[in-house]
Amino acid sequence: MKGKKFQLLILLFSGFLFYFSNSTSAGWFSSRQSLAPQRLRCEHLDNPLGIDIEKPRLSWVIDDCRLPNADLKSEIINLKSKMPRGVRQTAYRILVASTPELLAKDTGDLWDSGKVQSDNSLYIEYAGIPLQSRQLCFWKVKTWSSCNDRSQGNSSESKPAMWSMGLLRQSDPPSLTSSGAAGWSAKWIGSPNSAEFEPAPLLRKTFSINRKIKRATAYISGLGYYELTLNGEKVGDHVLDPKFTRYDRRVLYVTYDVTRQLKKGKNAAGVMLGNGWYNYHVKNAWDFDTAPWRGQPKMILQLEIELYDGSRQTVISDESWKYSTGPIQFDGMLSGEVYDARLEKNGWDTANYDDSQWITARIVDAPKGKLTAQMVQPIRITETIRPVKITQPKPGVYLYDLGQNIAGTAQLTVKGPAGTDIKIQYAELLREDGTLNPDNIKSFCKSAEFQTERYILKGKGTEIWQSRFMYHGFQYVQVTGFPGEPKLENLKALVMHTDLENAGTFECSNELLNRIQHCTRWSYLNNFHGHPTDCPNREKNGWTGDAHLAAETGLYNFDPLAAYTQWMRDFKDEQRESGELPGIVPTGGWGYKWGNGPAWDSAYVLIPWYMYKYCGDIRILAEHYENLKRYVDYLTSKAKDGIVTIGLGDWCPAKTKTPEKVTSTGYYYCDVVIVSKIADILGKKDDAAKYSRLAADIKRAFNREFLDQRTRQYAGGTQTALACALYQGLVEPSNLDAVVKNLVENVTAKNDHLDCGILGTKYLLHALTDNDRSDVAYRIVAQTTEPSWGNWVKQGATTLWEGWNGSGTHNHIMFGDVSAWFYETLAGIQPDPSVPGFKKIIIKPGVVDDLTWVKASHNSVYGRIASNWKLEGNKLTLNVTIPPNTTATVFVPARDASSVLESGKPAEKAQGIKFLRMDNSNRKSIFAVYETGSGSYCFISQTE
C-alpha cells in the first residue's frame, strides 16, 4: 500500500513539473489582474477607419484571471484553491461616444447600451444614433463577471477603442453628414493621353492650409494600384492597395488618418498609379486583358481637413491636378516592372517642386462598380528574409537562394554607373547548371517576360530599389548586369501578403509533422493577397476550390474573418441570375465554362458555414442566404435523377482517378444540407424542410448510383469515392462499418499511402478519424515516400506543392487541410457542433502510434484555447486551457475514471469539473469524459 502511495506522489509531482514547464498560463504568477475585456473588435477589425457598415458589430474577449504572487511550492500544494475557474461574463454595458473626452466621462452620446444581462461578447450590433459619413466613434465596454458560478458582481472596464465611418454614399446630401459637406465630391482623374499602355502615371497637387490642423483624413482609390504620398512621405504601410475586385461591380477605397503628415502652410499630395488587375495588358490564359472593366489607371482622392477654429477644408482630385510620368516604364501582373532611375523626378510630391512642365490631368469616367470601403486587413511587407547563399553558375550570372519559398519581391542595394541595366528574375526551381528555371510556372504569361524586373541605375551613390506594384512567388532570385560582383547583402527579400493575425500554434514530437505545418502556414499566407489564391507566381487567381479546401486550416492558424467576409461579397458580385458561379473569383468573365462546378463553387456555401462553425458569425449566413439558395437551386436544375455531372473532379490525383460525378454529387448534397441548416438557424422553417427533403433524395440517388450493394464499394472502391461518401455523410448507418473497412483495406494495400487528389485528400484524413481510425490517418501523414507531404519535405520543400510527383508549382495551398487535421485530431481542439464559435469546446487528444507529445493553441473568438499532452509510458499528462465565457467537454485517454487525477486530486472531486461518462466508442481508445468551465486544468491518467 505504501508503495502505491509513493508511486502516486511521484506521478503527481512529475505531472506538476510538466504542467508548470509547459503550461499555457505562464502568467499565473504575475500580479492579479481583473477580468478586463480585451481585443475589442469592430467588424472583425482592430480600430478600423472608414467602414461603411451602418450598424457595425462589436466584439471582445474576457481576460483570464491571474494568480497572485506566491511561492511555487505552495502553489503546487494549494493549486486547487487558487486556480481561477468557471469565469463567465454575466452582463455588459457598451458606451459609444463621439469624442474621447466624453467616453472618459462615461458618456455615450452615440450609444449607451445600458447594463445588459448577457454572456454574449460577440457581434453585438450597434444600436445607437444613426451613423453618418465621417463619424468618429470611440467605444469601450464594461463587463460583469463571476467565477465558479458565484455571481460576485465583479466589474471591469476595457481600454478605449475606436472606429470611423467612411463616405457612405456617392453624394450625401449635406443634412446626412456630420460635417455638412457632401459625401464624395472628388472626381476620377487620370492620364490626358489615350494610349492603352504608358509609363506609370504621376499625379500631384499643391494646396495651402492657413490654420492649425486638428484632424485630416484621406479617402482614396487608385486603379489598379496606387501609392499616396503627402509632402514626400508615403501614407500608411499598405502595399498593393486596393484589393482586386470585379471593378465593374465593386471598387474599394481606403481611409487614412493623415493628420501628422500635413502642416500649416503649403502642402503637396502625390499619387503614383500602377496597372494591377485593372489594366491587365499582358496576354494571359484567363482573358483579363479583355476584361469588361479594363482601362487606363485612374484615381479618386478626397482629403478632408478639420481645423482647430472649427472650419474645414477639402482637397479633391479634379482637373486642377497635374500629370506626368516617372521612372516606372512598365508594370504587368505576371511580368514585373521596368524602373529607370534616371527618370526619377526628385521631390515631385513635395510642395516646392516646379511642375510647370507637367500637363493637366484629365477627368475620366468612373469605373462602373460601386465605390465601397475596403474592410480587409491590408497587404503589408510582413518580414524581411536575407539569402542563405549566393552562387555564380555562369559568368555574370548570380543566383540568390532564400532558403524559403515566399510571395513578395526583392530589394536591391547597388552602386554603379548611370545607365547600368540590372535584370532580376524570380523562380522556385533551378536547372542542373544552377541557373534559374521558371519552366514550371511561366506557361500562362503569353506576351511578355515572366517574373522579370529591370532596374536601370541613375548613378548617384548607393541606390536601394524594390518594385512597387508587383509581387512574385519564388525562392531563387537571379541577377545579371550587376556592376561588379554582388554580395549577400546586396539583395534581400520582402515577404508580402494580407497581414492576417496569427491565431494558432502546433508542435509535436514528430519533426516531420512540424515541417509539414511550417510548409502549410507559409503556403496559406503566400496565397493570400486580399483574397485566397492558388499560387503567387503562375496565376495569382482566386481559385475557389483551393480556397475552401484550406479554409479550416486558415481559421485555425490565422484570423481571416474580415478578408473572407469581403471575398464572399465578391462571390455575390460574380453570381449570375441563374445561380451559376465561375471557377475563379474575381473574374473578368473566364471560368463560367470551365473550372467551375460544385467541387469548386461550394466555396460560396462552405466558407460562410465555416465562419459560423468556428467563429459564430450568423450575419454572414443571413447576408448570403438568398444567393446560396439560388446556387443550390441552380445545381438542382443541372442534376439528372439527383446526380450532378458538371465540374472538375479530384484534381491532381496521386494515381487513381475518380469520376467527377461522384465528387460533384457529394458537394451538391453537402451544399443542400448546409442551406437547410442555415434556413433553420435563420428561422426559415419551410425552406429548412424543403432542402432537408431534397438532401434525403440526393443521398438515395448517390447510393443508388455509386454503391455496390454486394461489396459495399463506392464507384469502384477508390479512396476518394469511399472517403467522399463517408466525409459527406452519404453512407447509411447499416453500411458504415463495411465502407470504413473497405477504405482501411485500400490504404493498407497501398502501404499506408494516400491515392487521392485535392478533394479526396481532405476527405480521407477526416473520414478515417471520424470513424475511429486516426491511427491509419496518422500513418498516411507520416509517410516520406511518394505520394506524401513528407516526400515533398524530404526533397527540400518549404511550402506545399501542386502535384504529388513534384509537377506544377511548388507554392500551392490546396493540399493544406492537413494542418486543420493536426489541430482537430492530434491536439484535439474542436468546436462543439451543438454551439458554434467555440462557445462550447471539445478537447479530444489523438494519442496515436509513435507520437509522444503535442502542444497546440488556438486564439478563438472567445480567447485562447490550448491542449498540451505528453505520454510517458502509460502515464498521460494533459494540460488544457479553456477561455473565459466558454465551457468544454474534455476527453481524457484513460483506462478508467479512477485513474484520472486533476491538479493533484481525483478528477471527479476537482473544482469546476463534472465527470460525465466513460467513452469506449472509439475502438482504439478509451476516454474519461469531463465537463469543465473556463480555466486551466492538469489531468494525469493511466492509459493502460
MOQUI-V102327 format. One record per residue. N is the residue number from 1. RES is the residue in three letters. PSI is psi in whole degrees, 0 to 359 (NA if undefined). Layout:
BEGIN
<<N	RES	PSI> <N	RES	PSI>>
END
This chain:
BEGIN
<<1	MET	316> <2	LYS	322> <3	GLY	322> <4	LYS	321> <5	LYS	318> <6	PHE	318> <7	GLN	322> <8	LEU	318> <9	LEU	317> <10	ILE	318> <11	LEU	315> <12	LEU	312> <13	PHE	318> <14	SER	325> <15	GLY	318> <16	PHE	320> <17	LEU	315> <18	PHE	319> <19	TYR	311> <20	PHE	336> <21	SER	339> <22	ASN	2> <23	SER	141> <24	THR	2> <25	SER	55> <26	ALA	338> <27	GLY	7> <28	TRP	329> <29	PHE	12> <30	SER	175> <31	SER	151> <32	ARG	137> <33	GLN	156> <34	SER	172> <35	LEU	65> <36	ALA	134> <37	PRO	136> <38	GLN	178> <39	ARG	52> <40	LEU	128> <41	ARG	145> <42	CYS	117> <43	GLU	49> <44	HIS	7> <45	LEU	154> <46	ASP	119> <47	ASN	54> <48	PRO	146> <49	LEU	138> <50	GLY	45> <51	ILE	161> <52	ASP	24> <53	ILE	117> <54	GLU	343> <55	LYS	73> <56	PRO	156> <57	ARG	143> <58	LEU	140> <59	SER	160> <60	TRP	170> <61	VAL	157> <62	ILE	131> <63	ASP	152> <64	ASP	151> <65	CYS	149> <66	ARG	144> <67	LEU	150> <68	PRO	164> <69	ASN	138> <70	ALA	163> <71	ASP	134> <72	LEU	317> <73	LYS	316> <74	SER	330> <75	GLU	320> <76	ILE	316> <77	ILE	321> <78	ASN	27> <79	LEU	318> <80	LYS	317> <81	SER	342> <82	LYS	345> <83	MET	124> <84	PRO	125> <85	ARG	158> <86	GLY	29> <87	VAL	127> <88	ARG	149> <89	GLN	136> <90	THR	337> <91	ALA	163> <92	TYR	160> <93	ARG	124> <94	ILE	132> <95	LEU	130> <96	VAL	124> <97	ALA	159> <98	SER	347> <99	THR	154> <100	PRO	328> <101	GLU	317> <102	LEU	320> <103	LEU	319> <104	ALA	334> <105	LYS	11> <106	ASP	36> <107	THR	114> <108	GLY	82> <109	ASP	340> <110	LEU	320> <111	TRP	131> <112	ASP	109> <113	SER	343> <114	GLY	173> <115	LYS	119> <116	VAL	121> <117	GLN	101> <118	SER	149> <119	ASP	6> <120	ASN	132> <121	SER	14> <122	LEU	135> <123	TYR	46> <124	ILE	117> <125	GLU	131> <126	TYR	132> <127	ALA	34> <128	GLY	207> <129	ILE	136> <130	PRO	132> <131	LEU	142> <132	GLN	173> <133	SER	139> <134	ARG	355> <135	GLN	129> <136	LEU	133> <137	CYS	115> <138	PHE	131> <139	TRP	158> <140	LYS	168> <141	VAL	139> <142	LYS	133> <143	THR	152> <144	TRP	134> <145	SER	163> <146	SER	161> <147	CYS	140> <148	ASN	39> <149	ASP	16> <150	ARG	107> <151	SER	95> <152	GLN	352> <153	GLY	15> <154	ASN	134> <155	SER	150> <156	SER	155> <157	GLU	140> <158	SER	165> <159	LYS	157> <160	PRO	150> <161	ALA	177> <162	MET	164> <163	TRP	164> <164	SER	153> <165	MET	148> <166	GLY	203> <167	LEU	104> <168	LEU	337> <169	ARG	155> <170	GLN	322> <171	SER	81> <172	ASP	134> <173	PRO	149> <174	PRO	326> <175	SER	346> <176	LEU	3> <177	THR	150> <178	SER	336> <179	SER	347> <180	GLY	0> <181	ALA	164> <182	ALA	166> <183	GLY	271> <184	TRP	114> <185	SER	351> <186	ALA	163> <187	LYS	152> <188	TRP	130> <189	ILE	161> <190	GLY	202> <191	SER	142> <192	PRO	352> <193	ASN	158> <194	SER	9> <195	ALA	145> <196	GLU	326> <197	PHE	137> <198	GLU	171> <199	PRO	158> <200	ALA	127> <201	PRO	146> <202	LEU	131> <203	LEU	134> <204	ARG	158> <205	LYS	139> <206	THR	151> <207	PHE	158> <208	SER	145> <209	ILE	121> <210	ASN	3> <211	ARG	171> <212	LYS	136> <213	ILE	129> <214	LYS	313> <215	ARG	144> <216	ALA	135> <217	THR	134> <218	ALA	132> <219	TYR	125> <220	ILE	143> <221	SER	133> <222	GLY	124> <223	LEU	136> <224	GLY	314> <225	TYR	162> <226	TYR	160> <227	GLU	120> <228	LEU	133> <229	THR	149> <230	LEU	124> <231	ASN	42> <232	GLY	2> <233	GLU	132> <234	LYS	139> <235	VAL	123> <236	GLY	177> <237	ASP	16> <238	HIS	155> <239	VAL	158> <240	LEU	46> <241	ASP	151> <242	PRO	170> <243	LYS	142> <244	PHE	128> <245	THR	179> <246	ARG	92> <247	TYR	338> <248	ASP	3> <249	ARG	332> <250	ARG	132> <251	VAL	136> <252	LEU	143> <253	TYR	159> <254	VAL	144> <255	THR	136> <256	TYR	143> <257	ASP	115> <258	VAL	22> <259	THR	316> <260	ARG	334> <261	GLN	357> <262	LEU	163> <263	LYS	159> <264	LYS	133> <265	GLY	213> <266	LYS	135> <267	ASN	165> <268	ALA	141> <269	ALA	138> <270	GLY	141> <271	VAL	125> <272	MET	137> <273	LEU	143> <274	GLY	162> <275	ASN	316> <276	GLY	215> <277	TRP	347> <278	TYR	317> <279	ASN	65> <280	TYR	90> <281	HIS	356> <282	VAL	127> <283	LYS	131> <284	ASN	174> <285	ALA	348> <286	TRP	14> <287	ASP	24> <288	PHE	337> <289	ASP	346> <290	THR	21> <291	ALA	145> <292	PRO	341> <293	TRP	349> <294	ARG	137> <295	GLY	178> <296	GLN	153> <297	PRO	145> <298	LYS	164> <299	MET	158> <300	ILE	133> <301	LEU	134> <302	GLN	116> <303	LEU	115> <304	GLU	127> <305	ILE	122> <306	GLU	127> <307	LEU	157> <308	TYR	339> <309	ASP	5> <310	GLY	348> <311	SER	167> <312	ARG	154> <313	GLN	138> <314	THR	131> <315	VAL	125> <316	ILE	159> <317	SER	127> <318	ASP	195> <319	GLU	358> <320	SER	353> <321	TRP	156> <322	LYS	153> <323	TYR	142> <324	SER	182> <325	THR	165> <326	GLY	216> <327	PRO	339> <328	ILE	107> <329	GLN	339> <330	PHE	138> <331	ASP	126> <332	GLY	140> <333	MET	314> <334	LEU	348> <335	SER	291> <336	GLY	197> <337	GLU	149> <338	VAL	119> <339	TYR	118> <340	ASP	101> <341	ALA	342> <342	ARG	342> <343	LEU	7> <344	GLU	143> <345	LYS	88> <346	ASN	129> <347	GLY	15> <348	TRP	338> <349	ASP	24> <350	THR	164> <351	ALA	327> <352	ASN	10> <353	TYR	140> <354	ASP	105> <355	ASP	26> <356	SER	337> <357	GLN	355> <358	TRP	162> <359	ILE	168> <360	THR	134> <361	ALA	159> <362	ARG	138> <363	ILE	127> <364	VAL	164> <365	ASP	138> <366	ALA	149> <367	PRO	154> <368	LYS	339> <369	GLY	152> <370	LYS	135> <371	LEU	113> <372	THR	164> <373	ALA	141> <374	GLN	99> <375	MET	60> <376	VAL	145> <377	GLN	137> <378	PRO	160> <379	ILE	132> <380	ARG	165> <381	ILE	110> <382	THR	345> <383	GLU	149> <384	THR	128> <385	ILE	129> <386	ARG	137> <387	PRO	149> <388	VAL	338> <389	LYS	163> <390	ILE	137> <391	THR	166> <392	GLN	84> <393	PRO	335> <394	LYS	158> <395	PRO	127> <396	GLY	359> <397	VAL	121> <398	TYR	133> <399	LEU	118> <400	TYR	133> <401	ASP	120> <402	LEU	339> <403	GLY	2> <404	GLN	133> <405	ASN	125> <406	ILE	172> <407	ALA	130> <408	GLY	217> <409	THR	169> <410	ALA	150> <411	GLN	124> <412	LEU	135> <413	THR	123> <414	VAL	154> <415	LYS	127> <416	GLY	182> <417	PRO	149> <418	ALA	140> <419	GLY	352> <420	THR	127> <421	ASP	108> <422	ILE	131> <423	LYS	130> <424	ILE	121> <425	GLN	150> <426	TYR	138> <427	ALA	176> <428	GLU	1> <429	LEU	162> <430	LEU	153> <431	ARG	171> <432	GLU	331> <433	ASP	5> <434	GLY	1> <435	THR	169> <436	LEU	141> <437	ASN	98> <438	PRO	10> <439	ASP	328> <440	ASN	352> <441	ILE	355> <442	LYS	2> <443	SER	336> <444	PHE	1> <445	CYS	111> <446	LYS	337> <447	SER	19> <448	ALA	171> <449	GLU	153> <450	PHE	132> <451	GLN	53> <452	THR	132> <453	GLU	154> <454	ARG	134> <455	TYR	122> <456	ILE	120> <457	LEU	149> <458	LYS	345> <459	GLY	31> <460	LYS	93> <461	GLY	202> <462	THR	129> <463	GLU	132> <464	ILE	126> <465	TRP	146> <466	GLN	153> <467	SER	151> <468	ARG	321> <469	PHE	39> <470	MET	149> <471	TYR	154> <472	HIS	166> <473	GLY	125> <474	PHE	159> <475	GLN	335> <476	TYR	143> <477	VAL	124> <478	GLN	129> <479	VAL	127> <480	THR	156> <481	GLY	9> <482	PHE	134> <483	PRO	110> <484	GLY	204> <485	GLU	116> <486	PRO	154> <487	LYS	173> <488	LEU	322> <489	GLU	354> <490	ASN	351> <491	LEU	139> <492	LYS	161> <493	ALA	140> <494	LEU	117> <495	VAL	130> <496	MET	127> <497	HIS	169> <498	THR	130> <499	ASP	75> <500	LEU	136> <501	GLU	138> <502	ASN	136> <503	ALA	6> <504	GLY	152> <505	THR	142> <506	PHE	134> <507	GLU	146> <508	CYS	178> <509	SER	345> <510	ASN	107> <511	GLU	332> <512	LEU	317> <513	LEU	325> <514	ASN	322> <515	ARG	321> <516	ILE	320> <517	GLN	317> <518	HIS	311> <519	CYS	320> <520	THR	314> <521	ARG	316> <522	TRP	318> <523	SER	321> <524	TYR	311> <525	LEU	318> <526	ASN	336> <527	ASN	35> <528	PHE	102> <529	HIS	81> <530	GLY	319> <531	HIS	169> <532	PRO	145> <533	THR	173> <534	ASP	315> <535	CYS	152> <536	PRO	7> <537	ASN	293> <538	ARG	323> <539	GLU	307> <540	LYS	26> <541	ASN	150> <542	GLY	64> <543	TRP	124> <544	THR	326> <545	GLY	311> <546	ASP	319> <547	ALA	314> <548	HIS	332> <549	LEU	331> <550	ALA	3> <551	ALA	321> <552	GLU	323> <553	THR	316> <554	GLY	320> <555	LEU	334> <556	TYR	320> <557	ASN	333> <558	PHE	184> <559	ASP	82> <560	PRO	18> <561	LEU	313> <562	ALA	318> <563	ALA	317> <564	TYR	323> <565	THR	315> <566	GLN	319> <567	TRP	325> <568	MET	329> <569	ARG	330> <570	ASP	323> <571	PHE	315> <572	LYS	321> <573	ASP	328> <574	GLU	337> <575	GLN	132> <576	ARG	165> <577	GLU	329> <578	SER	344> <579	GLY	350> <580	GLU	147> <581	LEU	154> <582	PRO	169> <583	GLY	340> <584	ILE	140> <585	VAL	121> <586	PRO	164> <587	THR	154> <588	GLY	8> <589	GLY	338> <590	TRP	144> <591	GLY	359> <592	TYR	340> <593	LYS	345> <594	TRP	143> <595	GLY	351> <596	ASN	192> <597	GLY	167> <598	PRO	328> <599	ALA	336> <600	TRP	310> <601	ASP	336> <602	SER	350> <603	ALA	325> <604	TYR	334> <605	VAL	316> <606	LEU	317> <607	ILE	315> <608	PRO	324> <609	TRP	319> <610	TYR	322> <611	MET	327> <612	TYR	314> <613	LYS	313> <614	TYR	337> <615	CYS	359> <616	GLY	22> <617	ASP	108> <618	ILE	329> <619	ARG	323> <620	ILE	327> <621	LEU	315> <622	ALA	320> <623	GLU	326> <624	HIS	5> <625	TYR	311> <626	GLU	324> <627	ASN	323> <628	LEU	320> <629	LYS	315> <630	ARG	324> <631	TYR	313> <632	VAL	330> <633	ASP	324> <634	TYR	316> <635	LEU	322> <636	THR	323> <637	SER	338> <638	LYS	348> <639	ALA	147> <640	LYS	115> <641	ASP	37> <642	GLY	0> <643	ILE	131> <644	VAL	128> <645	THR	353> <646	ILE	157> <647	GLY	170> <648	LEU	157> <649	GLY	219> <650	ASP	82> <651	TRP	142> <652	CYS	55> <653	PRO	153> <654	ALA	313> <655	LYS	302> <656	THR	132> <657	LYS	147> <658	THR	136> <659	PRO	139> <660	GLU	327> <661	LYS	338> <662	VAL	305> <663	THR	325> <664	SER	317> <665	THR	325> <666	GLY	316> <667	TYR	327> <668	TYR	312> <669	TYR	312> <670	CYS	314> <671	ASP	318> <672	VAL	320> <673	VAL	315> <674	ILE	317> <675	VAL	322> <676	SER	318> <677	LYS	319> <678	ILE	317> <679	ALA	318> <680	ASP	317> <681	ILE	322> <682	LEU	3> <683	GLY	18> <684	LYS	77> <685	LYS	323> <686	ASP	316> <687	ASP	319> <688	ALA	316> <689	ALA	319> <690	LYS	311> <691	TYR	336> <692	SER	319> <693	ARG	319> <694	LEU	319> <695	ALA	318> <696	ALA	322> <697	ASP	318> <698	ILE	319> <699	LYS	315> <700	ARG	318> <701	ALA	319> <702	PHE	313> <703	ASN	325> <704	ARG	322> <705	GLU	322> <706	PHE	343> <707	LEU	126> <708	ASP	110> <709	GLN	338> <710	ARG	312> <711	THR	346> <712	ARG	32> <713	GLN	143> <714	TYR	129> <715	ALA	49> <716	GLY	1> <717	GLY	28> <718	THR	155> <719	GLN	317> <720	THR	317> <721	ALA	314> <722	LEU	313> <723	ALA	325> <724	CYS	312> <725	ALA	320> <726	LEU	310> <727	TYR	320> <728	GLN	0> <729	GLY	32> <730	LEU	354> <731	VAL	131> <732	GLU	145> <733	PRO	324> <734	SER	340> <735	ASN	357> <736	LEU	309> <737	ASP	319> <738	ALA	320> <739	VAL	319> <740	VAL	316> <741	LYS	317> <742	ASN	319> <743	LEU	315> <744	VAL	318> <745	GLU	324> <746	ASN	314> <747	VAL	316> <748	THR	320> <749	ALA	338> <750	LYS	27> <751	ASN	45> <752	ASP	35> <753	HIS	152> <754	LEU	158> <755	ASP	65> <756	CYS	168> <757	GLY	204> <758	ILE	329> <759	LEU	310> <760	GLY	329> <761	THR	321> <762	LYS	316> <763	TYR	316> <764	LEU	305> <765	LEU	318> <766	HIS	322> <767	ALA	318> <768	LEU	313> <769	THR	317> <770	ASP	341> <771	ASN	35> <772	ASP	26> <773	ARG	48> <774	SER	337> <775	ASP	319> <776	VAL	317> <777	ALA	318> <778	TYR	318> <779	ARG	326> <780	ILE	313> <781	VAL	329> <782	ALA	3> <783	GLN	154> <784	THR	4> <785	THR	157> <786	GLU	139> <787	PRO	131> <788	SER	158> <789	TRP	321> <790	GLY	329> <791	ASN	322> <792	TRP	313> <793	VAL	318> <794	LYS	332> <795	GLN	5> <796	GLY	12> <797	ALA	139> <798	THR	357> <799	THR	172> <800	LEU	150> <801	TRP	170> <802	GLU	322> <803	GLY	142> <804	TRP	331> <805	ASN	8> <806	GLY	0> <807	SER	165> <808	GLY	201> <809	THR	161> <810	HIS	28> <811	ASN	66> <812	HIS	159> <813	ILE	357> <814	MET	340> <815	PHE	21> <816	GLY	359> <817	ASP	347> <818	VAL	328> <819	SER	319> <820	ALA	323> <821	TRP	324> <822	PHE	311> <823	TYR	312> <824	GLU	317> <825	THR	308> <826	LEU	312> <827	ALA	330> <828	GLY	24> <829	ILE	114> <830	GLN	142> <831	PRO	138> <832	ASP	122> <833	PRO	344> <834	SER	335> <835	VAL	118> <836	PRO	166> <837	GLY	21> <838	PHE	23> <839	LYS	321> <840	LYS	134> <841	ILE	143> <842	ILE	129> <843	ILE	112> <844	LYS	83> <845	PRO	144> <846	GLY	97> <847	VAL	100> <848	VAL	145> <849	ASP	235> <850	ASP	6> <851	LEU	127> <852	THR	342> <853	TRP	154> <854	VAL	137> <855	LYS	122> <856	ALA	152> <857	SER	156> <858	HIS	126> <859	ASN	93> <860	SER	178> <861	VAL	350> <862	TYR	351> <863	GLY	189> <864	ARG	128> <865	ILE	137> <866	ALA	145> <867	SER	109> <868	ASN	124> <869	TRP	154> <870	LYS	135> <871	LEU	123> <872	GLU	102> <873	GLY	238> <874	ASN	4> <875	LYS	126> <876	LEU	130> <877	THR	125> <878	LEU	115> <879	ASN	130> <880	VAL	136> <881	THR	126> <882	ILE	125> <883	PRO	156> <884	PRO	152> <885	ASN	13> <886	THR	169> <887	THR	167> <888	ALA	153> <889	THR	116> <890	VAL	123> <891	PHE	113> <892	VAL	115> <893	PRO	123> <894	ALA	150> <895	ARG	328> <896	ASP	166> <897	ALA	328> <898	SER	343> <899	SER	0> <900	VAL	125> <901	LEU	151> <902	GLU	120> <903	SER	36> <904	GLY	0> <905	LYS	161> <906	PRO	134> <907	ALA	325> <908	GLU	346> <909	LYS	0> <910	ALA	151> <911	GLN	134> <912	GLY	14> <913	ILE	139> <914	LYS	123> <915	PHE	129> <916	LEU	311> <917	ARG	168> <918	MET	138> <919	ASP	112> <920	ASN	26> <921	SER	334> <922	ASN	120> <923	ARG	345> <924	LYS	346> <925	SER	154> <926	ILE	137> <927	PHE	140> <928	ALA	127> <929	VAL	130> <930	TYR	150> <931	GLU	133> <932	THR	158> <933	GLY	197> <934	SER	164> <935	GLY	185> <936	SER	136> <937	TYR	145> <938	CYS	105> <939	PHE	139> <940	ILE	130> <941	SER	163> <942	GLN	124> <943	THR	342> <944	GLU	NA>>
END
